[in-house]
């Protein structure tokens, strides 16, 4: 059995699909696409996700539910505070260069516990126990950036951290940066509101050249 053909779409259409799915989720009208037995079987041999989600591990931030998508649609990489180490970078590079995903989304959320923990550690000078220290260290550049910009509100700090993660992906992955420069991929940052269920873009952009999409009128189902 051969898998489904790769969808022909660019970064702009991929982002539109995510926004449309989130709207269905928020309004209580999800379509639950690509979750049937036939689609499951068709994916057994290969996958063609149309977006990579680099998200926080928070249990309330399940990307396939938030964006009303199904099997094979999203390549999801999750760490607490959407921090990016070598394994995360390698996973993103694989999805973009091997699976040809045209969009990478850094997905954060309000009331992020990782950002709160890092902020408390910085304020008290007390490092957290165990490997949580590495997590705090990964968030500290965002806190320092917020401080330099005179930002003290937690919500705005979280948005800065999302933007910082977008920049970190591009700065630390020459492979991803090359794909973006060639117009084959785009990287954006989005923030999720836990109570409302809504996402909104807070960082990154899709260049006009990358927005050209011959399948702009098509739906992924």
N, C-alpha and C positions, 0 to 999 in steps of 0.2 A: 504494500500500500504506500503510495506517495503522499506526502503532506500537502497542505494547501499552498497555493502560490503566494509569493510575497506581495503584500499590498503595494500598489504604486502610489505613494504619497510622500509629500515633503514635510518639513518641520511645521509649517503653518497649518496644514491640514491635521497633522497629528495633534497639535495643541488644541485645535478646534474640536476634535473628537473628545479630548479629555474634558474640556469645558462643557460640552454638550452632555457628556455622561454625568458630570458633577451636578448639572442643573436637574437632570432626571432624579438623581439621588436626593437632592435637597427638596424637591417638590413631591417626593414620594411616588414617582412614576418610573421606577427603574425597569429597564427592558431585559436585564440579565442576559446580554448577548454572549454567544459562543460558550455556553455552559451545558450543551446537550451532549448525549452520548456519541452522536455522529462526529461532532467537532472534536471531541476528546480523542476518538480513534484516529481521525485524520492528522492530528498533531503528533502522533506517536513517533514518527521518524524525523520530523524537523519542525522548527519554529521560526516565525517571522514577527516578533513583537514590533509594534509601531512606536513605542516609547520606552525609555529607561526611567525608572523612578528611583532616585537616591533619597530615601526617606528616613525619618526617625523611626526607631523601633517601638515607639509608644503603641500600646495595644489598641488604641482608638484610631489609629492612622492606617487602616488596612486599605491599600491603594485600589485594589480591584473593586472594593465596595464603594469607596468614595467616588470613583470615576465610572462606576457602573460598567465594568468591562469583564471579560471572561478569560478562559484558558488561552494562552498563547498571545494575548494582547500586550501585556506589560512585562518587562524584565525588571524585577524589583530587587533592589539592594538596600538593606536596612541596618542602620547602626543607631545607637542612642545618640541623639543630637545630630543626626546625619553627618557624623564626622567621617573624614576620608583618609584612610591609610592605603598602603600598597595593594591590599586585597580588593578594596573598593575600586581603586583606580583600574586595576586589572579587569575587574568584572565589567566596569563601564566600557573600557576599551574593547573587550570581547563583544559586547552587545552592539557597539557602534560599527566596528570594523568587520566582524564575522557575520553577525546577524543583520547588519545594515539598518539598525534602528535610527531613524532620522531626528529623534528628539530626546534630550536628557532633561529631566525635571528634578530639581532639588526641592523636596517637599518637607517643609517644617510646619510647626503649628504653635498656637498660642499656649501659654502656661507650660512651656517646655521644661521638664524636670532637669534635663542635662544643663541647660543654660542657668536655671535657678541654682543648681548645685555648684557650678563653676563660679557664679556670682558670689555665693555665700563663702566659698573657699577663698576667693580673692579678698573679700571684705574682712574675713577673720584671720587670714594667714594660716589657716589650718588645712593641710592637705587631706583629702578623703582617703579611706582605707583601701588597700588592695589595688586592683587594676583600675578602679574608678579614678585614680590619679591621672592615668593616661587620658581618660575621657575629658577631665577638667582641663588638662594641658591643651587638648585639641580645640577647646572652646575659648580659651584665654585670648587668642588674637582678636576674636570678635568683640570681646569685652573691652579690650584696650582700644580698639577702633571706635567703639561707641563712646568711651570716655573721652577720646580725642575730639570727637564730634559734639561733645556736650550732651549726649543722649543718656537719660537716666530711666526712662520709662521701659518696663520689661517688654512690652509688646514691640516697641521700636527696636529694642536691642535684639529681639528674636529675628526681626526682619533684616537687621544688619548681619546677623549670623547666617541667615539664608544666603544673602548676597555674598558674604565672605566665602561660603562653601562653593558657590558658583565660580567665583574667581579662583579658588583653590584647585578645583577640578581642571580648569584651563591652564593655570600656572604650572601644575605638577604633572600634567599629561600632555606631552608634545604630540602624541598620537591623536588625542581628542581635539586639541587646538588646531591641528592640521585639517581634520575633518570639518571643523567649523569654518576655517578659513576658505576651504574649497566649496562651501555652501551645501555640503551633503548632510550637515547636522547643525542643530542649534542647542544651546543650553540656557534654560531659564530657571528662575526660582519662584516657588509658589508657597503661600502660607494658608494653612487650613484652620478654620474656626471650629473648635470642638463642639460648641453648643449649636451653632447654626448649620454646621455641615458644609459651609461654603469654602471654596478656595479662591484666592485672588493672586495675581502675579505681582511680585515685589522686586524682581531682579531679572536682568538679562533681556535680550530682545532677539527677534528673528529678522535677520537682514532681508532686505527686499529681494536679493538674488535667491535666497533660500526659500522665499515664500512662493516661488513659482511652482505650481503643482498641477499636472495634467489631470489628476483625479479629484480636483477640488469639489466637484459636485457629487462625488460618490460617497457612499456610507460604508463603514466597515461592519455594519450589522450590530 
